Amino acid sequence: MTFIDLTSYRCPLALVKLKLALKQMSDGEQLLVSLADKGSRQDAPRFLTRQGYLYTEQQNNDQVLVLAVVKTAGS
């Protein structure tokens, strides 16, 4: 599992960095990503859903959103 902390980045840079990290992943690999920016916290789950990634919220509070993302053959 890979962890990337994107809490210091604002959208759209956080989303760009997430996309780059996802491209580096192999099928079945898991990525844990943390986001703090309000825009990123809304855009990242929307992007992941549209692209067919499986993900779960590990943490979601006022400060941070942590997502566990799994790359599948279709994503």
Secondary structure as UniProt FT lines:
FT   STRAND          2..5
FT   TURN            7..8
FT   TURN            11..12
FT   HELIX           13..23
FT   TURN            27..28
FT   STRAND          30..35
FT   HELIX           38..51
FT   STRAND          54..60
FT   STRAND          65..70
FT   TURN            73..74
//
